[in-house]
Amino acid sequence: MARVKKPRGIRHDRDCSRCKVHGVKCDLNRPRCQSCLQLGEACQYPQRVVWVDDKKTKSQTPPEIDTASSITESGQMLAPESSAKPTSINVYGFVDLLGTFYQQIRSSSQGIPEEGIQLISRTLSFARSRIEDADNKQSIQSHLVALTNLSQVIESAHPIALFGIATFAMFEVCCGSFGNWHCHLQGARSLLDLHCQHKSAFDELCGEISGLADVLAYLVWFDVTGALVRDSPLIFDDWHRETLGVEFFDSVGCPSDTFELFVYLAEHRNDNSINAMDLSSRAMAQVMSFDAGVSDCSLAATVYRGAGAIMAFGRAGGLVDMNPSASNYHSSAVRSMVDRVCDAIAKIPSTSRFYVHLATPTYLTAMYGSTAKQREIIRDYWRNCQSCEFPRYPDAEAQCEKRWGNSSSGV
């Protein structure tokens, strides 16, 4: 007689916390399951990250600091598509960058001092434990150890300290007060100035320390996006921003010409002598470049381009407030752009690789959001970022609410 198989039970260990408590079948959709999404409830999954050792280098690298990719319990890769040269601005990609660099300096004679090698090792351990659980004892201890080691290397003024500074800046961007991540960047600029004052000197330094250009790319991106949010001066110069190439812009979904507009707006933030027509022309250049496609890449580009146009039109409208017809034109253009950006934000899946990178253009758009629909789309964006496996931007929604509360009649 054929053996009857024992019926398999229904697993609930991977369900979100709300479905598990209420005994509801969870569809396991991330970052928010359909049940929680429909009810407008927070959706939290068990945050369990497993680090998978690189078998090829295990014999060369101590187990506690092996380079690793991260996967979820269901087997979904959390690391970027290419770990050889990660450029995506996310914590998993940066951990890969640190791990790759650690392998390189351990297997080569780059002239890195022992305290520098220890800094990368300890910073890597801190980053991994921070991703897994920010509040556990190991994470707190590794944080203090890495910070102490970083202080020691900074005292010696060795440029390898830029890797540690960038790591702490990364977590400040993701987990700190939105837009207020300039302190680490100012320290990085001061350290960099000790070694190179121009591009050729930096290129020479990159020949000595591999991966340094990737680190600077992270820092200058944070600089421009943070300056727009805070409305403060840029920390890095034009030649520093030359480290941002096509691959970098493709990874975050931002068109390079939109980034140039962001830089222009940051550089002229308090310059009332700039021409309103020039700003309007720059804004229209973004509008004319809109892609009607519905792919994630097209939608992300629309969010960035729309945010750039909103800022430029808004600034131009403020310069021509003595001319009612011109002011009305710019106000109308801003409202139209906010609608367009919010529509793109609502359409792009929260699972898209570009999603978490849209925080700055979403925030800039939110400053001009005036309708209930626009504001709800923006609220959903921040909540989705908080509901992902590594929560981001904890106070961004509150900052938007404060702005809306101070302008109850709209922008």
TIVEX-382726 format. One record per residue (C-alpha): residue in three letters; x, y, z. Coordinates in Angstrom, 1 decimal. Layout:
<nodes>
<node res="ALA" east="X" north="Y" up="Z"/>
...
</nodes>
This chain:
<nodes>
<node res="MET" east="0.0" north="0.0" up="0.0"/>
<node res="ALA" east="1.3" north="3.4" up="-0.9"/>
<node res="ARG" east="2.5" north="5.5" up="2.0"/>
<node res="VAL" east="0.2" north="8.4" up="2.7"/>
<node res="LYS" east="2.2" north="11.6" up="3.1"/>
<node res="LYS" east="1.6" north="13.6" up="6.2"/>
<node res="PRO" east="-0.2" north="16.9" up="5.4"/>
<node res="ARG" east="2.1" north="19.9" up="5.7"/>
<node res="GLY" east="1.1" north="22.6" up="8.1"/>
<node res="ILE" east="0.8" north="26.2" up="7.2"/>
<node res="ARG" east="4.0" north="28.1" up="8.1"/>
<node res="HIS" east="3.5" north="31.4" up="9.9"/>
<node res="ASP" east="7.1" north="32.1" up="10.9"/>
<node res="ARG" east="7.6" north="34.4" up="7.8"/>
<node res="ASP" east="4.2" north="36.2" up="8.1"/>
<node res="CYS" east="4.2" north="39.9" up="9.0"/>
<node res="SER" east="3.6" north="40.6" up="12.7"/>
<node res="ARG" east="0.0" north="41.9" up="12.3"/>
<node res="CYS" east="-1.2" north="38.9" up="10.2"/>
<node res="LYS" east="0.5" north="36.5" up="12.7"/>
<node res="VAL" east="-1.2" north="38.1" up="15.7"/>
<node res="HIS" east="-4.7" north="38.2" up="14.0"/>
<node res="GLY" east="-4.3" north="34.7" up="12.4"/>
<node res="VAL" east="-4.8" north="36.2" up="8.9"/>
<node res="LYS" east="-3.2" north="34.5" up="5.9"/>
<node res="CYS" east="-0.3" north="36.8" up="4.9"/>
<node res="ASP" east="0.6" north="37.0" up="1.2"/>
<node res="LEU" east="4.3" north="37.8" up="2.2"/>
<node res="ASN" east="4.4" north="40.7" up="-0.2"/>
<node res="ARG" east="7.2" north="43.1" up="0.8"/>
<node res="PRO" east="7.6" north="45.7" up="2.0"/>
<node res="ARG" east="3.9" north="45.7" up="2.9"/>
<node res="CYS" east="1.5" north="42.8" up="2.5"/>
<node res="GLN" east="-1.9" north="43.4" up="0.8"/>
<node res="SER" east="-3.9" north="43.0" up="4.0"/>
<node res="CYS" east="-1.9" north="45.7" up="5.9"/>
<node res="LEU" east="-1.8" north="47.9" up="2.8"/>
<node res="GLN" east="-5.6" north="47.9" up="2.5"/>
<node res="LEU" east="-6.1" north="48.6" up="6.2"/>
<node res="GLY" east="-3.4" north="51.3" up="6.2"/>
<node res="GLU" east="-1.6" north="49.4" up="9.0"/>
<node res="ALA" east="2.2" north="49.2" up="9.6"/>
<node res="CYS" east="3.6" north="46.0" up="8.2"/>
<node res="GLN" east="6.7" north="44.5" up="9.9"/>
<node res="TYR" east="8.4" north="41.3" up="8.9"/>
<node res="PRO" east="10.9" north="39.4" up="11.0"/>
<node res="GLN" east="14.2" north="41.0" up="10.2"/>
<node res="ARG" east="16.4" north="38.1" up="9.9"/>
<node res="VAL" east="19.5" north="38.5" up="7.7"/>
<node res="VAL" east="22.0" north="35.7" up="7.0"/>
<node res="TRP" east="25.5" north="36.5" up="5.8"/>
<node res="VAL" east="26.7" north="34.0" up="3.2"/>
<node res="ASP" east="30.5" north="33.6" up="3.1"/>
<node res="ASP" east="32.4" north="33.8" up="-0.1"/>
<node res="LYS" east="33.7" north="30.2" up="-0.5"/>
<node res="LYS" east="36.4" north="31.3" up="-2.9"/>
<node res="THR" east="38.1" north="33.6" up="-0.3"/>
<node res="LYS" east="37.3" north="31.8" up="2.9"/>
<node res="SER" east="40.8" north="30.5" up="3.2"/>
<node res="GLN" east="42.3" north="34.0" up="2.8"/>
<node res="THR" east="40.0" north="35.9" up="5.1"/>
<node res="PRO" east="39.1" north="35.4" up="8.7"/>
<node res="PRO" east="35.5" north="34.2" up="9.2"/>
<node res="GLU" east="34.4" north="37.1" up="11.3"/>
<node res="ILE" east="35.3" north="39.6" up="8.5"/>
<node res="ASP" east="34.6" north="37.6" up="5.4"/>
<node res="THR" east="33.2" north="39.5" up="2.4"/>
<node res="ALA" east="29.6" north="38.6" up="2.2"/>
<node res="SER" east="26.3" north="39.0" up="0.3"/>
<node res="SER" east="23.1" north="39.1" up="2.4"/>
<node res="ILE" east="20.0" north="37.2" up="1.7"/>
<node res="THR" east="16.6" north="37.0" up="3.3"/>
<node res="GLU" east="15.2" north="33.9" up="4.8"/>
<node res="SER" east="13.2" north="33.3" up="1.6"/>
<node res="GLY" east="16.5" north="33.5" up="-0.5"/>
<node res="GLN" east="16.0" north="36.9" up="-2.0"/>
<node res="MET" east="19.3" north="38.6" up="-2.6"/>
<node res="LEU" east="19.8" north="41.9" up="-0.7"/>
<node res="ALA" east="23.1" north="42.7" up="-2.2"/>
<node res="PRO" east="23.3" north="44.6" up="-5.5"/>
<node res="GLU" east="23.4" north="42.8" up="-8.8"/>
<node res="SER" east="27.2" north="43.2" up="-9.2"/>
<node res="SER" east="29.3" north="42.9" up="-6.1"/>
<node res="ALA" east="32.6" north="43.5" up="-7.9"/>
<node res="LYS" east="32.1" north="47.3" up="-8.1"/>
<node res="PRO" east="28.9" north="48.2" up="-6.3"/>
<node res="THR" east="27.6" north="51.7" up="-7.0"/>
<node res="SER" east="24.0" north="51.6" up="-5.7"/>
<node res="ILE" east="23.4" north="54.0" up="-2.7"/>
<node res="ASN" east="22.1" north="51.5" up="-0.2"/>
<node res="VAL" east="23.5" north="50.0" up="3.0"/>
<node res="TYR" east="23.9" north="46.5" up="1.4"/>
<node res="GLY" east="25.8" north="47.8" up="-1.5"/>
<node res="PHE" east="28.1" north="49.8" up="0.8"/>
<node res="VAL" east="28.8" north="46.7" up="2.9"/>
<node res="ASP" east="29.8" north="44.9" up="-0.3"/>
<node res="LEU" east="32.1" north="47.8" up="-1.2"/>
<node res="LEU" east="33.8" north="47.6" up="2.2"/>
<node res="GLY" east="34.1" north="43.8" up="2.0"/>
<node res="THR" east="35.6" north="44.0" up="-1.5"/>
<node res="PHE" east="38.1" north="46.7" up="-0.4"/>
<node res="TYR" east="39.1" north="44.7" up="2.6"/>
<node res="GLN" east="39.9" north="41.7" up="0.4"/>
<node res="GLN" east="42.0" north="43.9" up="-1.8"/>
<node res="ILE" east="44.1" north="45.4" up="1.0"/>
<node res="ARG" east="44.6" north="42.0" up="2.7"/>
<node res="SER" east="45.8" north="40.4" up="-0.5"/>
<node res="SER" east="48.0" north="43.2" up="-1.9"/>
<node res="SER" east="50.8" north="45.5" up="-0.7"/>
<node res="GLN" east="49.1" north="48.9" up="-0.9"/>
<node res="GLY" east="51.1" north="50.3" up="1.9"/>
<node res="ILE" east="48.0" north="50.6" up="4.2"/>
<node res="PRO" east="49.1" north="50.8" up="7.9"/>
<node res="GLU" east="47.8" north="48.0" up="10.2"/>
<node res="GLU" east="45.4" north="50.4" up="12.0"/>
<node res="GLY" east="43.9" north="51.3" up="8.7"/>
<node res="ILE" east="43.3" north="47.6" up="7.9"/>
<node res="GLN" east="41.8" north="47.1" up="11.3"/>
<node res="LEU" east="39.5" north="50.1" up="10.7"/>
<node res="ILE" east="38.0" north="48.5" up="7.6"/>
<node res="SER" east="37.6" north="45.2" up="9.4"/>
<node res="ARG" east="35.9" north="46.7" up="12.4"/>
<node res="THR" east="33.8" north="49.1" up="10.3"/>
<node res="LEU" east="32.7" north="46.1" up="8.3"/>
<node res="SER" east="31.7" north="44.3" up="11.4"/>
<node res="PHE" east="29.8" north="47.3" up="12.7"/>
<node res="ALA" east="27.9" north="47.8" up="9.4"/>
<node res="ARG" east="26.8" north="44.1" up="9.4"/>
<node res="SER" east="25.6" north="44.1" up="13.0"/>
<node res="ARG" east="23.9" north="47.5" up="12.5"/>
<node res="ILE" east="21.9" north="46.1" up="9.5"/>
<node res="GLU" east="20.9" north="43.0" up="11.5"/>
<node res="ASP" east="19.8" north="44.8" up="14.6"/>
<node res="ALA" east="20.7" north="48.3" up="15.7"/>
<node res="ASP" east="19.8" north="47.8" up="19.4"/>
<node res="ASN" east="21.5" north="44.6" up="20.3"/>
<node res="LYS" east="24.6" north="44.5" up="22.4"/>
<node res="GLN" east="26.9" north="43.4" up="19.6"/>
<node res="SER" east="25.8" north="46.2" up="17.4"/>
<node res="ILE" east="26.4" north="48.8" up="20.1"/>
<node res="GLN" east="29.7" north="47.4" up="21.0"/>
<node res="SER" east="30.9" north="47.2" up="17.4"/>
<node res="HIS" east="29.8" north="50.8" up="16.9"/>
<node res="LEU" east="32.0" north="52.0" up="19.7"/>
<node res="VAL" east="34.9" north="49.9" up="18.6"/>
<node res="ALA" east="34.7" north="51.2" up="15.0"/>
<node res="LEU" east="34.2" north="54.8" up="16.1"/>
<node res="THR" east="37.3" north="54.6" up="18.4"/>
<node res="ASN" east="39.4" north="53.0" up="15.6"/>
<node res="LEU" east="38.2" north="55.7" up="13.2"/>
<node res="SER" east="39.2" north="58.5" up="15.6"/>
<node res="GLN" east="42.7" north="57.0" up="15.8"/>
<node res="VAL" east="43.1" north="56.8" up="12.1"/>
<node res="ILE" east="41.8" north="60.3" up="11.6"/>
<node res="GLU" east="44.5" north="61.5" up="14.1"/>
<node res="SER" east="47.1" north="60.1" up="11.7"/>
<node res="ALA" east="45.3" north="61.8" up="8.8"/>
<node res="HIS" east="45.5" north="58.7" up="6.6"/>
<node res="PRO" east="43.0" north="58.9" up="3.7"/>
<node res="ILE" east="41.7" north="55.4" up="4.4"/>
<node res="ALA" east="39.7" north="57.0" up="7.2"/>
<node res="LEU" east="37.4" north="58.2" up="4.4"/>
<node res="PHE" east="36.0" north="54.7" up="4.2"/>
<node res="GLY" east="35.0" north="54.8" up="7.9"/>
<node res="ILE" east="33.6" north="58.4" up="7.6"/>
<node res="ALA" east="31.5" north="57.3" up="4.6"/>
<node res="THR" east="30.1" north="54.3" up="6.5"/>
<node res="PHE" east="28.9" north="56.5" up="9.4"/>
<node res="ALA" east="27.5" north="59.0" up="6.9"/>
<node res="MET" east="25.6" north="56.2" up="5.2"/>
<node res="PHE" east="23.8" north="55.2" up="8.4"/>
<node res="GLU" east="23.2" north="58.9" up="9.3"/>
<node res="VAL" east="21.5" north="59.4" up="5.9"/>
<node res="CYS" east="19.3" north="56.4" up="6.4"/>
<node res="CYS" east="18.6" north="56.6" up="10.1"/>
<node res="GLY" east="19.2" north="60.1" up="11.2"/>
<node res="SER" east="17.2" north="63.4" up="10.9"/>
<node res="PHE" east="16.4" north="63.8" up="7.2"/>
<node res="GLY" east="18.8" north="66.1" up="5.4"/>
<node res="ASN" east="21.1" north="66.7" up="8.4"/>
<node res="TRP" east="24.0" north="64.6" up="7.3"/>
<node res="HIS" east="26.6" north="67.3" up="6.7"/>
<node res="CYS" east="28.8" north="66.9" up="9.8"/>
<node res="HIS" east="30.5" north="63.7" up="8.5"/>
<node res="LEU" east="30.8" north="65.3" up="5.0"/>
<node res="GLN" east="32.7" north="68.3" up="6.4"/>
<node res="GLY" east="35.1" north="66.0" up="8.2"/>
<node res="ALA" east="35.6" north="64.0" up="5.0"/>
<node res="ARG" east="36.3" north="67.2" up="3.0"/>
<node res="SER" east="38.9" north="68.4" up="5.6"/>
<node res="LEU" east="40.7" north="65.1" up="5.5"/>
<node res="LEU" east="40.7" north="65.0" up="1.7"/>
<node res="ASP" east="42.1" north="68.5" up="1.5"/>
<node res="LEU" east="45.2" north="67.4" up="3.4"/>
<node res="HIS" east="46.0" north="65.0" up="0.6"/>
<node res="CYS" east="44.7" north="66.5" up="-2.7"/>
<node res="GLN" east="43.5" north="69.9" up="-3.8"/>
<node res="HIS" east="42.7" north="69.0" up="-7.4"/>
<node res="LYS" east="41.6" north="66.2" up="-9.6"/>
<node res="SER" east="45.0" north="65.0" up="-10.8"/>
<node res="ALA" east="46.2" north="64.6" up="-7.2"/>
<node res="PHE" east="43.1" north="62.7" up="-6.3"/>
<node res="ASP" east="43.5" north="60.4" up="-9.3"/>
<node res="GLU" east="47.0" north="59.7" up="-8.1"/>
<node res="LEU" east="45.7" north="58.9" up="-4.6"/>
<node res="CYS" east="43.1" north="56.5" up="-6.1"/>
<node res="GLY" east="46.0" north="54.6" up="-7.7"/>
<node res="GLU" east="47.4" north="54.0" up="-4.2"/>
<node res="ILE" east="44.0" north="53.2" up="-2.5"/>
<node res="SER" east="41.6" north="51.3" up="-4.7"/>
<node res="GLY" east="37.9" north="52.1" up="-4.1"/>
<node res="LEU" east="38.5" north="55.6" up="-3.0"/>
<node res="ALA" east="36.7" north="57.1" up="-6.0"/>
<node res="ASP" east="33.6" north="55.0" up="-5.1"/>
<node res="VAL" east="33.6" north="56.4" up="-1.6"/>
<node res="LEU" east="33.9" north="60.0" up="-2.8"/>
<node res="ALA" east="31.0" north="59.4" up="-5.2"/>
<node res="TYR" east="28.8" north="58.5" up="-2.2"/>
<node res="LEU" east="29.9" north="61.5" up="-0.2"/>
<node res="VAL" east="29.4" north="64.1" up="-3.0"/>
<node res="TRP" east="25.9" north="62.6" up="-3.8"/>
<node res="PHE" east="25.0" north="63.0" up="-0.1"/>
<node res="ASP" east="26.4" north="66.5" up="-0.2"/>
<node res="VAL" east="24.2" north="67.8" up="-3.1"/>
<node res="THR" east="21.0" north="66.1" up="-1.9"/>
<node res="GLY" east="21.5" north="67.2" up="1.7"/>
<node res="ALA" east="22.3" north="70.8" up="0.6"/>
<node res="LEU" east="19.0" north="70.9" up="-1.3"/>
<node res="VAL" east="17.0" north="69.7" up="1.7"/>
<node res="ARG" east="18.7" north="72.0" up="4.2"/>
<node res="ASP" east="19.1" north="74.9" up="1.8"/>
<node res="SER" east="22.7" north="75.2" up="2.8"/>
<node res="PRO" east="26.1" north="75.6" up="1.0"/>
<node res="LEU" east="27.7" north="72.7" up="-0.8"/>
<node res="ILE" east="30.7" north="71.2" up="0.9"/>
<node res="PHE" east="32.5" north="69.7" up="-2.1"/>
<node res="ASP" east="33.7" north="71.3" up="-5.3"/>
<node res="ASP" east="33.1" north="70.7" up="-9.0"/>
<node res="TRP" east="36.1" north="68.5" up="-9.4"/>
<node res="HIS" east="35.0" north="66.2" up="-6.6"/>
<node res="ARG" east="31.6" north="65.7" up="-8.4"/>
<node res="GLU" east="33.4" north="64.5" up="-11.5"/>
<node res="THR" east="33.7" north="61.1" up="-9.7"/>
<node res="LEU" east="29.9" north="60.6" up="-10.4"/>
<node res="GLY" east="29.7" north="58.7" up="-13.7"/>
<node res="VAL" east="27.0" north="57.2" up="-15.8"/>
<node res="GLU" east="26.9" north="53.9" up="-13.8"/>
<node res="PHE" east="26.3" north="55.9" up="-10.6"/>
<node res="PHE" east="23.4" north="57.9" up="-12.0"/>
<node res="ASP" east="21.9" north="54.8" up="-13.5"/>
<node res="SER" east="22.0" north="53.0" up="-10.1"/>
<node res="VAL" east="20.0" north="55.7" up="-8.4"/>
<node res="GLY" east="17.7" north="56.6" up="-11.4"/>
<node res="CYS" east="18.7" north="60.2" up="-11.6"/>
<node res="PRO" east="19.5" north="61.7" up="-15.0"/>
<node res="SER" east="22.9" north="63.4" up="-15.1"/>
<node res="ASP" east="21.5" north="66.7" up="-16.4"/>
<node res="THR" east="19.0" north="66.8" up="-13.5"/>
<node res="PHE" east="21.8" north="66.4" up="-11.1"/>
<node res="GLU" east="23.5" north="69.4" up="-12.8"/>
<node res="LEU" east="20.4" north="71.4" up="-12.2"/>
<node res="PHE" east="20.4" north="70.4" up="-8.5"/>
<node res="VAL" east="24.0" north="71.6" up="-8.2"/>
<node res="TYR" east="23.1" north="74.9" up="-9.9"/>
<node res="LEU" east="20.2" north="75.4" up="-7.5"/>
<node res="ALA" east="22.4" north="74.6" up="-4.5"/>
<node res="GLU" east="25.2" north="76.9" up="-5.6"/>
<node res="HIS" east="22.7" north="79.8" up="-6.2"/>
<node res="ARG" east="20.5" north="79.2" up="-3.3"/>
<node res="ASN" east="20.7" north="82.8" up="-1.9"/>
<node res="ASP" east="21.5" north="84.5" up="-5.2"/>
<node res="ASN" east="18.7" north="86.9" up="-6.0"/>
<node res="SER" east="20.5" north="88.2" up="-9.0"/>
<node res="ILE" east="19.9" north="85.1" up="-11.0"/>
<node res="ASN" east="17.5" north="85.6" up="-13.9"/>
<node res="ALA" east="13.9" north="84.2" up="-13.6"/>
<node res="MET" east="13.9" north="83.4" up="-17.3"/>
<node res="ASP" east="17.0" north="81.4" up="-16.9"/>
<node res="LEU" east="15.5" north="79.4" up="-14.1"/>
<node res="SER" east="12.3" north="78.9" up="-16.1"/>
<node res="SER" east="14.3" north="77.7" up="-19.1"/>
<node res="ARG" east="16.2" north="75.2" up="-17.0"/>
<node res="ALA" east="12.9" north="73.9" up="-15.6"/>
<node res="MET" east="11.4" north="73.6" up="-19.0"/>
<node res="ALA" east="14.4" north="71.6" up="-20.2"/>
<node res="GLN" east="13.5" north="69.0" up="-17.6"/>
<node res="VAL" east="9.9" north="69.0" up="-18.6"/>
<node res="MET" east="10.7" north="68.6" up="-22.2"/>
<node res="SER" east="12.9" north="65.6" up="-21.3"/>
<node res="PHE" east="10.1" north="63.7" up="-19.6"/>
<node res="ASP" east="9.9" north="60.1" up="-20.6"/>
<node res="ALA" east="6.3" north="58.8" up="-21.1"/>
<node res="GLY" east="7.4" north="55.2" up="-20.3"/>
<node res="VAL" east="6.1" north="53.3" up="-17.3"/>
<node res="SER" east="9.3" north="51.3" up="-16.5"/>
<node res="ASP" east="10.8" north="51.7" up="-13.1"/>
<node res="CYS" east="13.7" north="53.6" up="-14.7"/>
<node res="SER" east="11.4" north="56.0" up="-16.6"/>
<node res="LEU" east="9.3" north="56.6" up="-13.5"/>
<node res="ALA" east="12.3" north="57.3" up="-11.3"/>
<node res="ALA" east="13.7" north="59.8" up="-13.9"/>
<node res="THR" east="10.3" north="61.5" up="-13.9"/>
<node res="VAL" east="10.4" north="61.9" up="-10.1"/>
<node res="TYR" east="13.9" north="63.5" up="-10.3"/>
<node res="ARG" east="13.2" north="65.7" up="-13.3"/>
<node res="GLY" east="9.9" north="66.8" up="-11.9"/>
<node res="ALA" east="11.5" north="67.7" up="-8.5"/>
<node res="GLY" east="14.1" north="69.7" up="-10.3"/>
<node res="ALA" east="11.5" north="71.6" up="-12.4"/>
<node res="ILE" east="9.4" north="72.2" up="-9.2"/>
<node res="MET" east="12.4" north="73.8" up="-7.5"/>
<node res="ALA" east="13.4" north="75.9" up="-10.5"/>
<node res="PHE" east="9.9" north="77.1" up="-11.2"/>
<node res="GLY" east="9.3" north="77.8" up="-7.5"/>
<node res="ARG" east="12.5" north="79.8" up="-7.2"/>
<node res="ALA" east="11.7" north="81.7" up="-10.4"/>
<node res="GLY" east="8.2" north="82.5" up="-9.1"/>
<node res="GLY" east="9.7" north="84.0" up="-6.0"/>
<node res="LEU" east="11.9" north="86.3" up="-8.1"/>
<node res="VAL" east="9.0" north="87.7" up="-10.1"/>
<node res="ASP" east="6.4" north="88.2" up="-7.3"/>
<node res="MET" east="6.0" north="91.8" up="-8.4"/>
<node res="ASN" east="4.5" north="90.6" up="-11.7"/>
<node res="PRO" east="1.2" north="88.9" up="-11.0"/>
<node res="SER" east="0.8" north="87.2" up="-14.4"/>
<node res="ALA" east="4.3" north="85.7" up="-14.2"/>
<node res="SER" east="3.8" north="84.6" up="-10.7"/>
<node res="ASN" east="0.5" north="82.9" up="-11.6"/>
<node res="TYR" east="2.3" north="81.1" up="-14.4"/>
<node res="HIS" east="5.0" north="79.7" up="-12.2"/>
<node res="SER" east="2.5" north="78.7" up="-9.5"/>
<node res="SER" east="0.4" north="76.8" up="-12.1"/>
<node res="ALA" east="3.6" north="75.1" up="-13.5"/>
<node res="VAL" east="4.6" north="74.0" up="-9.9"/>
<node res="ARG" east="1.1" north="72.5" up="-9.2"/>
<node res="SER" east="1.2" north="70.6" up="-12.5"/>
<node res="MET" east="4.7" north="69.3" up="-11.8"/>
<node res="VAL" east="3.7" north="68.2" up="-8.2"/>
<node res="ASP" east="0.8" north="66.2" up="-9.7"/>
<node res="ARG" east="3.1" north="64.6" up="-12.2"/>
<node res="VAL" east="5.7" north="63.6" up="-9.7"/>
<node res="CYS" east="3.2" north="62.3" up="-7.2"/>
<node res="ASP" east="1.6" north="60.2" up="-10.0"/>
<node res="ALA" east="5.1" north="58.7" up="-10.7"/>
<node res="ILE" east="5.8" north="58.0" up="-7.0"/>
<node res="ALA" east="2.4" north="56.2" up="-6.7"/>
<node res="LYS" east="3.1" north="54.0" up="-9.8"/>
<node res="ILE" east="6.7" north="52.9" up="-9.1"/>
<node res="PRO" east="6.7" north="49.7" up="-7.1"/>
<node res="SER" east="8.1" north="49.9" up="-3.6"/>
<node res="THR" east="10.1" north="46.8" up="-4.5"/>
<node res="SER" east="11.9" north="48.7" up="-7.2"/>
<node res="ARG" east="15.7" north="49.1" up="-6.8"/>
<node res="PHE" east="15.2" north="52.9" up="-7.3"/>
<node res="TYR" east="12.5" north="53.3" up="-4.7"/>
<node res="VAL" east="14.5" north="54.2" up="-1.6"/>
<node res="HIS" east="16.7" north="56.5" up="-3.7"/>
<node res="LEU" east="13.8" north="58.8" up="-4.4"/>
<node res="ALA" east="13.7" north="60.2" up="-0.9"/>
<node res="THR" east="15.2" north="63.6" up="-1.8"/>
<node res="PRO" east="13.1" north="64.4" up="-4.8"/>
<node res="THR" east="10.0" north="63.2" up="-2.9"/>
<node res="TYR" east="10.9" north="65.5" up="0.0"/>
<node res="LEU" east="11.4" north="68.5" up="-2.3"/>
<node res="THR" east="8.1" north="67.8" up="-4.0"/>
<node res="ALA" east="6.4" north="67.5" up="-0.6"/>
<node res="MET" east="7.4" north="71.0" up="0.2"/>
<node res="TYR" east="5.0" north="72.1" up="-2.6"/>
<node res="GLY" east="2.3" north="69.5" up="-2.0"/>
<node res="SER" east="-1.0" north="71.1" up="-1.3"/>
<node res="THR" east="-3.8" north="68.6" up="-2.0"/>
<node res="ALA" east="-5.0" north="65.7" up="0.2"/>
<node res="LYS" east="-4.2" north="63.2" up="-2.6"/>
<node res="GLN" east="-0.6" north="64.5" up="-3.1"/>
<node res="ARG" east="0.1" north="64.5" up="0.6"/>
<node res="GLU" east="-1.3" north="61.0" up="1.1"/>
<node res="ILE" east="0.9" north="59.6" up="-1.7"/>
<node res="ILE" east="3.9" north="61.2" up="-0.1"/>
<node res="ARG" east="2.9" north="59.8" up="3.3"/>
<node res="ASP" east="2.7" north="56.3" up="1.7"/>
<node res="TYR" east="6.2" north="56.7" up="0.3"/>
<node res="TRP" east="7.7" north="57.4" up="3.8"/>
<node res="ARG" east="5.7" north="54.6" up="5.4"/>
<node res="ASN" east="6.9" north="52.2" up="2.8"/>
<node res="CYS" east="10.5" north="53.3" up="3.4"/>
<node res="GLN" east="10.0" north="52.6" up="7.1"/>
<node res="SER" east="8.4" north="49.2" up="6.4"/>
<node res="CYS" east="11.2" north="47.8" up="4.3"/>
<node res="GLU" east="13.7" north="45.3" up="5.7"/>
<node res="PHE" east="16.1" north="48.1" up="6.7"/>
<node res="PRO" east="13.9" north="51.0" up="7.7"/>
<node res="ARG" east="14.9" north="54.4" up="6.4"/>
<node res="TYR" east="14.2" north="58.1" up="6.9"/>
<node res="PRO" east="12.5" north="57.9" up="10.4"/>
<node res="ASP" east="11.5" north="61.6" up="10.7"/>
<node res="ALA" east="10.9" north="62.6" up="7.0"/>
<node res="GLU" east="7.1" north="62.2" up="7.2"/>
<node res="ALA" east="7.0" north="64.3" up="10.4"/>
<node res="GLN" east="9.1" north="67.0" up="8.7"/>
<node res="CYS" east="6.6" north="67.1" up="5.8"/>
<node res="GLU" east="3.7" north="67.2" up="8.2"/>
<node res="LYS" east="5.2" north="70.1" up="10.0"/>
<node res="ARG" east="5.7" north="72.0" up="6.8"/>
<node res="TRP" east="2.1" north="71.3" up="5.7"/>
<node res="GLY" east="0.8" north="72.4" up="9.2"/>
<node res="ASN" east="2.6" north="75.7" up="8.8"/>
<node res="SER" east="1.0" north="76.3" up="5.4"/>
<node res="SER" east="-2.6" north="75.0" up="6.0"/>
<node res="SER" east="-3.8" north="77.0" up="3.0"/>
<node res="GLY" east="-1.4" north="75.3" up="0.7"/>
<node res="VAL" east="1.8" north="76.5" up="-1.0"/>
</nodes>
